Amino acid sequence: MTPGWTLATPAWLLLLAALPLIAWLRARRGRPVLVVPFVSQWTGHDLVTRSRLPQALVLAGLALIAVALARPQHVDEQRQVTQDGYDIVLAIDLSGSMLAEDYARDDGTRINRLQAIKPIIDAFIQRRPSDRIGIVPFAGRAYTLAPLTADHDWLHQQVRRLKVGLIEDGTAIGDALSLAVARLGQPARETDGKRLGGFVILLTDGANNAGAVAPLEAAALAKAKGIPVYTIGAGTDGVVPMPVFDPSGRKLGYRDAVSDLDEATMRAIADATGGGYFRATDSDTVEAAFAAIDRERKITFDASAARRAEEFYAWAAWPGMALIAAGYLLALVPTSLGRGSRREVPA
């Protein structure tokens, strides 16, 4: 059955061909078509009328009833997909060092690290429509900007809100990771009506220098819960250009700063939890890191086709019954109405 208009029981349309034959046979007997036999015995009136209007109404009604019994339908093909997904928490560094302008756009324009990763995060969210995603930004402390949600339009709005200065400065990697793990809870590993699991993506450009939890302690917590952690080390090595701003926020120039990324700890977190570590020295390698994680933790599922049929028999049935009723009521009017007597019709 292809999408479009169809009839579920088309055999009832044979009744349409039979109606003219019934009308012709009744006419040969010298009396109009009466759909309900012996009605005069029920009502005390004969049904012979001065016009053929009752006959026409009843035939039209029967035609519509035949169409209704054939069950006209409009069939739409639908995709019914049952799928599970991952729970993902993105832990994003918003410390002051993320303002270092050691990345560049395709046209060579210098941009800071946060400006480089925000569109990549947006694209990553866009590619994972079946996942619930949360965002934990951190600097000197960590907090939940977005809990796990499937509302990706709202998530994109939260990504746009990310900026350096939202949190007091510092790099609390351990606190961020422990909060991300807490937001995931205990992810389910079964696929029978449950989520496939969860993982954390932690992006930072520095070393842990704030917070109450050590990074490897947080990693041990993630390992105990079976939560892989993918770490991304952002920024180039060595001396990087750090912008200098006046109190009004206007850029005055640059000063030299030294990257202090703790790669050893980032690798240790990834290795301990079964995740992976990526070094992202420019926009392309940041994008490659997110693309690699996307491929490794991607859901594949089968979509089953289904058809939904919308019934339209009522559109013919109700008018058909109304026409039959109208014909019946008109046939009850005696032919002698207005002349003071009733004419008997021989059988």
PADONU-806750 format. One line per field, with one value per residue (C-alpha): residue number from 0; y, x, z. Coordinates in Angstrom, 2 decimals, always signed. Example, Ala and Ser with C-alpha at 12.3 -4.5 7.8 and 13.67 -1.06 7.14 Angstrom:
k: [0,1] .
Y: [-4.50,-1.06] .
X: [+12.30,+13.67] .
Z: [+7.80,+7.14] .
This chain:
k: [0,1,2,3,4,5,6,7,8,9,10,11,12,13,14,15,16,17,18,19,20,21,22,23,24,25,26,27,28,29,30,31,32,33,34,35,36,37,38,39,40,41,42,43,44,45,46,47,48,49,50,51,52,53,54,55,56,57,58,59,60,61,62,63,64,65,66,67,68,69,70,71,72,73,74,75,76,77,78,79,80,81,82,83,84,85,86,87,88,89,90,91,92,93,94,95,96,97,98,99,100,101,102,103,104,105,106,107,108,109,110,111,112,113,114,115,116,117,118,119,120,121,122,123,124,125,126,127,128,129,130,131,132,133,134,135,136,137,138,139,140,141,142,143,144,145,146,147,148,149,150,151,152,153,154,155,156,157,158,159,160,161,162,163,164,165,166,167,168,169,170,171,172,173,174,175,176,177,178,179,180,181,182,183,184,185,186,187,188,189,190,191,192,193,194,195,196,197,198,199,200,201,202,203,204,205,206,207,208,209,210,211,212,213,214,215,216,217,218,219,220,221,222,223,224,225,226,227,228,229,230,231,232,233,234,235,236,237,238,239,240,241,242,243,244,245,246,247,248,249,250,251,252,253,254,255,256,257,258,259,260,261,262,263,264,265,266,267,268,269,270,271,272,273,274,275,276,277,278,279,280,281,282,283,284,285,286,287,288,289,290,291,292,293,294,295,296,297,298,299,300,301,302,303,304,305,306,307,308,309,310,311,312,313,314,315,316,317,318,319,320,321,322,323,324,325,326,327,328,329,330,331,332,333,334,335,336,337,338,339,340,341,342,343,344,345,346] .
Y: [+0.00,+3.32,+6.64,+8.50,+7.91,+4.35,+2.19,-0.43,-2.51,-1.52,-4.46,-2.43,-0.14,-2.96,-1.74,+1.43,-0.67,-2.49,+0.65,+1.59,-2.01,-1.92,+1.37,-0.01,-3.17,-1.21,+1.16,-1.75,-2.72,+0.68,+2.13,+4.25,+2.76,+2.15,+1.27,+0.01,-2.52,-2.57,+0.90,+1.72,-1.07,+0.46,+4.03,+3.81,+5.81,+4.67,+5.86,+6.63,+10.29,+12.74,+13.16,+11.03,+13.22,+10.71,+8.00,+10.17,+11.09,+7.48,+6.35,+9.13,+8.18,+4.53,+5.53,+7.47,+4.55,+2.28,+4.70,+4.78,+0.97,+0.97,+2.95,+5.71,+6.32,+8.58,+6.65,+8.36,+6.60,+7.39,+6.59,+5.01,+5.06,+3.65,+4.72,+5.23,+7.76,+8.86,+11.26,+13.70,+16.45,+19.04,+20.54,+23.75,+25.84,+29.56,+30.63,+33.83,+31.93,+31.00,+34.60,+33.84,+34.60,+31.77,+30.50,+31.98,+31.90,+30.70,+34.27,+34.65,+36.77,+36.14,+34.77,+33.52,+29.92,+30.25,+31.90,+28.98,+26.20,+27.60,+26.95,+23.50,+22.70,+23.94,+21.63,+18.69,+19.21,+19.50,+16.14,+14.29,+14.76,+11.62,+12.50,+14.38,+16.91,+19.08,+21.86,+22.45,+25.57,+26.06,+28.42,+28.94,+26.82,+24.77,+25.11,+23.66,+25.94,+23.32,+20.03,+17.02,+17.95,+16.89,+20.48,+21.26,+24.65,+25.75,+24.24,+26.34,+29.42,+28.37,+27.85,+31.43,+32.57,+31.07,+33.77,+34.35,+36.26,+34.43,+32.75,+33.90,+33.10,+29.88,+26.32,+23.85,+20.79,+18.29,+20.13,+20.37,+16.67,+15.58,+17.85,+16.48,+12.91,+13.83,+15.30,+12.01,+9.98,+6.25,+5.91,+2.77,+0.36,-1.63,-0.69,-2.14,+1.09,+2.81,+5.13,+3.55,+5.22,+8.49,+10.16,+13.44,+15.72,+17.96,+20.81,+22.91,+24.90,+24.88,+23.00,+22.43,+25.30,+25.71,+23.75,+21.12,+17.93,+16.76,+15.82,+12.20,+11.79,+12.91,+10.51,+7.65,+8.55,+8.49,+5.13,+3.67,+4.66,+3.39,+6.85,+7.46,+10.90,+12.42,+15.23,+17.93,+20.08,+23.43,+26.06,+26.11,+25.38,+27.99,+31.75,+32.92,+36.43,+37.44,+40.54,+43.42,+45.35,+48.67,+48.92,+49.56,+46.34,+47.96,+45.99,+47.91,+45.41,+42.12,+40.72,+37.46,+34.57,+30.99,+28.05,+25.84,+22.89,+19.82,+17.18,+14.41,+14.80,+15.04,+11.79,+10.10,+11.05,+9.67,+6.48,+5.76,+6.08,+4.44,+7.67,+9.42,+12.45,+14.94,+17.78,+20.75,+23.41,+25.17,+25.27,+22.33,+20.02,+21.03,+20.13,+16.88,+15.98,+16.46,+14.60,+11.63,+11.48,+11.73,+8.74,+6.62,+7.21,+7.33,+5.50,+3.42,+2.33,+0.97,+2.95,+0.92,+2.19,+2.27,+3.47,+5.47,+5.37,+8.20,+7.05,+9.25,+6.93,+9.25,+11.99,+9.78,+7.83,+10.76,+12.58,+9.24,+8.48,+12.04,+11.67,+8.33,+9.82,+12.81,+10.55,+8.43,+11.47,+12.88,+9.51,+9.56,+12.53,+11.02,+11.79,+13.09,+15.75,+18.96,+17.17,+15.87,+12.19,+9.43,+7.45,+3.74,+2.10,-1.46,-3.93] .
X: [+0.00,+1.49,+0.86,-2.21,-5.95,-7.29,-10.33,-10.05,-13.06,-13.73,-16.10,-18.94,-18.82,-20.57,-23.69,-23.48,-23.93,-26.87,-28.85,-29.89,-31.03,-33.13,-34.71,-35.52,-37.10,-39.25,-40.33,-41.51,-43.86,-45.49,-44.46,-41.57,-38.53,-39.20,-36.05,-37.75,-40.46,-43.91,-43.35,-47.02,-47.96,-45.79,-46.95,-50.47,-49.48,-48.73,-45.45,-46.62,-45.86,-46.54,-42.84,-39.77,-37.84,-38.06,-36.77,-33.87,-32.93,-32.95,-30.86,-28.34,-28.21,-27.61,-24.84,-23.12,-23.56,-21.89,-18.98,-18.78,-18.76,-15.87,-13.95,-12.06,-8.72,-5.73,-2.57,+0.61,+3.94,+5.63,+9.02,+8.72,+12.08,+12.79,+16.23,+18.25,+20.99,+23.94,+24.00,+26.86,+28.22,+30.53,+32.91,+34.27,+37.13,+36.28,+39.43,+41.22,+43.78,+41.00,+41.31,+44.73,+44.55,+46.65,+43.93,+42.89,+39.94,+40.26,+40.86,+43.77,+41.88,+43.21,+40.65,+40.85,+40.46,+36.87,+35.80,+37.36,+35.62,+32.08,+31.03,+32.63,+30.59,+27.47,+28.21,+28.83,+25.44,+23.79,+25.20,+23.79,+19.99,+19.19,+21.45,+20.78,+23.53,+24.50,+27.07,+29.32,+31.49,+34.32,+37.11,+37.94,+34.88,+32.40,+28.65,+25.85,+24.86,+22.62,+21.45,+21.01,+18.41,+17.22,+16.20,+19.10,+17.76,+17.97,+21.45,+22.65,+21.46,+23.47,+26.60,+26.26,+26.22,+29.65,+32.25,+35.32,+34.47,+31.25,+33.13,+36.00,+39.31,+41.23,+41.18,+39.24,+39.54,+38.81,+35.68,+34.44,+34.93,+33.30,+30.30,+29.98,+30.04,+27.40,+25.18,+25.37,+24.46,+24.69,+24.16,+22.34,+24.24,+21.26,+19.64,+16.20,+14.27,+17.15,+20.00,+23.12,+25.29,+27.07,+30.43,+32.16,+34.10,+36.45,+38.16,+40.80,+43.93,+45.59,+46.53,+44.40,+45.02,+41.68,+38.80,+38.39,+38.74,+41.95,+41.60,+42.69,+40.26,+37.45,+38.75,+38.58,+34.95,+34.18,+35.92,+33.93,+30.70,+31.87,+31.88,+34.51,+36.11,+37.46,+39.92,+40.90,+43.95,+43.42,+45.98,+49.45,+52.57,+55.01,+54.50,+51.07,+49.60,+47.31,+45.15,+45.26,+42.05,+41.34,+38.63,+35.97,+36.81,+38.58,+41.53,+44.80,+47.23,+48.91,+51.32,+53.21,+51.88,+53.07,+50.71,+50.56,+48.52,+49.00,+49.00,+50.13,+47.04,+44.75,+46.15,+45.90,+42.22,+41.42,+43.42,+41.93,+38.33,+38.57,+38.16,+40.75,+43.02,+43.27,+45.69,+44.05,+46.54,+44.26,+40.64,+41.14,+42.49,+39.71,+37.18,+39.00,+38.89,+35.13,+34.64,+36.68,+34.65,+31.45,+32.47,+33.55,+30.39,+27.81,+24.50,+23.38,+19.76,+17.26,+14.21,+11.09,+8.53,+4.89,+1.72,-1.04,-4.46,-6.91,-10.53,-13.00,-16.05,-18.01,-17.87,-20.09,-22.01,-23.64,-24.86,-26.02,-28.16,-29.51,-30.60,-32.29,-34.12,-35.22,-36.50,-38.37,-40.04,-41.08,-42.53,-44.76,-46.71,-49.90,-50.62,-54.08,-52.66,-54.54,-57.48,-59.04,-58.83,-56.26,-55.93,-55.57,-52.92,-53.55,-50.82] .
Z: [+0.00,-1.09,+0.68,-0.62,-0.96,-0.96,-0.11,+2.62,+1.42,-2.20,-2.85,-1.32,-4.37,-6.29,-4.53,-6.63,-9.78,-8.23,-7.34,-10.89,-11.45,-8.27,-9.34,-12.81,-11.44,-9.00,-11.74,-13.87,-11.08,-11.41,-8.11,-6.87,-5.23,-1.56,+0.29,+3.45,+2.57,+4.25,+5.75,+5.13,+7.49,+10.23,+9.84,+8.54,+5.43,+1.94,+0.48,-3.03,-3.60,-6.34,-7.19,-7.42,-4.97,-2.09,-4.42,-5.56,-1.99,-0.86,-3.84,-3.23,+0.44,-0.39,-2.77,+0.01,+2.42,-0.14,-0.33,+3.50,+3.67,+1.18,+3.88,+2.09,+3.81,+3.50,+4.22,+5.44,+5.76,+9.03,+10.47,+13.86,+15.59,+19.01,+20.14,+23.24,+23.69,+25.72,+28.63,+28.12,+30.33,+28.80,+31.40,+29.85,+31.24,+31.57,+33.37,+32.35,+30.29,+27.81,+26.55,+25.08,+21.36,+19.99,+17.64,+14.29,+11.92,+8.34,+7.19,+9.61,+12.15,+15.65,+18.14,+21.71,+22.80,+23.96,+20.70,+18.86,+20.78,+21.11,+17.47,+17.68,+20.81,+19.01,+16.07,+18.40,+20.09,+16.69,+15.60,+18.63,+18.47,+20.48,+23.43,+26.63,+27.20,+30.16,+30.57,+33.58,+33.16,+35.61,+36.60,+40.27,+41.02,+39.01,+38.60,+36.48,+33.62,+31.97,+33.53,+31.29,+28.69,+25.24,+24.46,+22.17,+21.09,+24.71,+24.97,+22.05,+23.93,+26.97,+24.87,+23.65,+27.30,+27.98,+28.59,+30.67,+33.85,+34.73,+37.60,+39.77,+38.16,+38.71,+37.34,+39.49,+37.27,+40.05,+41.17,+37.59,+36.94,+40.21,+39.52,+35.96,+37.30,+39.88,+37.16,+35.25,+38.32,+37.64,+33.88,+32.74,+30.54,+29.32,+26.02,+26.76,+27.17,+28.98,+28.16,+26.74,+29.33,+29.90,+29.54,+30.27,+27.93,+29.89,+28.05,+29.77,+28.93,+32.35,+35.48,+38.57,+41.03,+42.82,+44.26,+46.95,+44.88,+43.25,+39.55,+40.07,+42.98,+40.69,+38.04,+40.56,+41.24,+37.52,+37.16,+40.05,+38.29,+34.92,+33.35,+30.65,+30.63,+27.43,+28.08,+25.61,+26.24,+24.51,+23.51,+22.04,+24.05,+25.26,+25.12,+23.91,+23.30,+26.17,+25.59,+28.05,+28.75,+30.46,+33.19,+30.55,+28.71,+25.75,+24.46,+24.90,+23.52,+24.40,+26.91,+26.81,+28.86,+29.25,+28.77,+31.84,+30.55,+32.75,+30.00,+32.34,+34.51,+31.49,+30.13,+33.52,+33.86,+30.40,+30.89,+34.32,+33.12,+29.71,+27.77,+25.64,+25.60,+22.72,+22.23,+20.54,+19.54,+17.03,+15.85,+13.50,+16.20,+18.62,+15.94,+15.22,+18.91,+19.17,+15.87,+17.17,+20.37,+18.32,+16.19,+19.15,+21.18,+18.42,+18.47,+15.52,+15.28,+12.82,+11.82,+11.06,+8.60,+9.61,+7.95,+9.56,+7.92,+8.56,+8.06,+6.15,+6.04,+8.36,+5.73,+3.52,+6.17,+7.97,+4.83,+3.42,+6.48,+6.43,+2.79,+3.48,+6.44,+4.36,+1.62,+4.15,+5.73,+2.36,+1.36,+4.46,+3.08,+1.51,-2.13,-1.24,+1.12,+0.54,-1.11,+2.14,+1.34,+0.98,-2.23,-1.68,-3.78,-4.81,-4.05] .
